[in-house]
Amino acid sequence: MLTTTDDLKAKANAAYSKKDWREAVRLFAEVVEHEQDGPAKATVLAKRSAAYVKLEDYSSALADAELAVEADPSAALAQVRIAEAALKLKEFEKAEKAYVHAGELATDTSSRKRYKEAVKSVQRAARHEATTQEKSAPPPSSAASGSSTARKANRRSAPRARGTRPSISASLPSRTDHDFTVTSETWRDRLIHSMTNDGFQYQPEGGIGVALAAWNQCELGLQHLHRTVYMVPAGLHVDLFNPDCLTMFCDCILSTELGFHLSPSPNPGDLPTLTKLRKLIEAEADKGDFCKYLTDSKWTPQQIVQDLNKRIPGEGRQLIRRFTASLINGRIIGGFFCHYAKKPKQAVVSYRLALDVLEEGNRQWAHESQGTRGNVFSPTVVRGVKVVLMKALMRGHQQAKTDEERRDFPLDEIEELADSLLEDELPESYYTRQAAIFRTGFQLLPRWEAYAGLAYASAYRAEEPFRNQQPGVPVIVNLELARQANDWYDAAASAMPFDWHQKRDILWAGLRLRLLTGGSTIKEVRERAAEAKRVDDFATRFFGPLPAKHEPRDFVDLQAQACEQWLRTASPHHSPNSILKPIPRIHCPPGFDSSTVLTKEFWEAPHMEGEVGLIDATMAR
């Protein structure tokens, strides 16, 4: 009796279902010989590719997947099989492209979302591999022999887990590093005083409203902490996995660091509050058996979630849910403390791990409801962690003194996080039954922080000519990038409430770059400077003054004075509507006459459009 193709296919599928991978491969090979190119053949090849993966024959799996694409270029599953095999072979770029292509071919929203998450998973695997390569890399003289895949992964725009993971203890400062205990007047005290004595009223949905909400969340966290960790005659008592304690602190941190504060325990003879917080995080990590995830960088986010998943049958979903929440919350708090301990690199690593586990958990547990996974996996938390990670990268980049140090805080990653915040905004229905402050904190705040991140990255790139400047040679910013940054600064400032404490920083930085770019009228500069000063004065009232030396503000003040002086000596046909040229910067050696280079030809060059010529002159070192 002849065996038909359908019979072979049924036997092959049966072997596949029984996980008899070798028999499945053998039978699928016979089916392939009888199939013509098309969807049916592509499906068979895709299944044989999956069987090869199970047999750990990844090269054959990749070959079959590529044949499946040839048989049916429209098959999303074939692209998925390419990605799976390529990932096993550590061909991360190929895996990512295949998942992207699968998303383009997918016909339903659920699959597209799943493949998009898979792209992120590949990126996490790539950067983990890159980190491993870095740690085992030969000295620079022979570095060219390293893996090209690792080098490409290092240049990726995806977040890179560079540096070692901070230990649990190192994530929390000692009292000598930063106490956080309230011992003097705070911004909140000044606000209450102004409300009580001056009749001041703040907008509940504004920036001060967000800061007060964060303060109140921290207060709730402190109440839970003092009830959870306390001294008894036998020693320290710790109630583990209180679902609210660490969560409240994280809610505060993910809103604004302005709200974070520590108050002493009301219990006589109790431990310092910071010590209690450290003890709680350490005890939960020990009891939940997830110290290994935090101290050993060989644990990738995928492996962490997979390991937690394997523990569910024995320990129960509810317990694993609490372990996972504690792991993530501990990294958020640890990242926050690393920043204040002046360890920006460790802060970034801690926040990255929190974000990676969040995204990987949402991917691997996508079949579960939000309630089953836990509130820590909510989109508001994911977006909040992206914001604090992005801001930590910006701080580290600003504080870095060398290009080598700045590589730990890549601009590409800042931009990727900002883009994802703008692309993945929560639907309007999410806010319909929430208080107005909820919209400000979880929709508008991530938006304006994303704009600010894009502005920072574009502005830094725009000023590249300044960093390679020779004495006596006038240079201007990259006008195209500077104009792009100006748009981002304007978008950030427009999205921020008037009373947001960092709005003044955005206004001063944006106006400084706008002056360097040119194209504004003197009148516009006056108006923007007046607005920045008005916002600054308001913020100073509650949050204190900016540093005495504040480069963006000082530059604006100096150039605004130069504009007024220019007007006083200009010809009659000039007015406040006269347009500024881009402002060149020049480092002048002692005795140097800048007029020898700031010539008529320089000022009348095509890119120097405008009427008002100002300069930014400094003494060359």
Buried (B, 14 or more C-beta within 10 A) or exposed (E): EEEEBEEBBEBBBEBBEEEBBEBBBBBBBBBBEEBEEEBBBBBBBBBBBBBBBBEEBBEBBBBBBBBBBEBBEEBBBBBBBBBBBBBBBBBBBBBBBBBBBBBEBBEEEEBBBBBBBBBBBBBBBBBBBBBBBBEEBEEEEEEEEBBEBBEEBBEBBBBBBBBBBBBBEBBBBEEEBBBBEEEEEBBBEBBEEBEEEEEBEBBBBBBBBBBBBBBBBBBBBBBBBBEBBBBEEEEBEBEBBBBBBBBBBBBBBBBBBBBBBBBBBEEEEBBBBBBBBBBBBBBBBEBBEBBEBBBEBEBBBBBBBBBBBEBBEEBEBEBBBBBBBBBBBBBBBBBBBBBBBEBBBBBBBBBBBBBBBBBBBBBBBEEBEEEEBBEBBBBBBBBBBBBBBBBBBBBBBEEBEEEEBBEBBBBBBBBBBBBBBBEEBBEEEBBEEEEEBBBBBBBBBBBBBBBBBBBBBBBBBBBEBBEEBEEBEBBBBBBEBBBBBBBBBBBBBEBBBBBBBBBBBBBBBBBBBBBBBBBBBBEBBBEBBEBBBEBBEBBEBBBEEBEEEBEBBBBBBEBBEBBEEBBEEBEEEBEBEBBBBBBBBBBBEEEBEBEEBBEEEEEEEEEBBBBBBBBBBEEBE
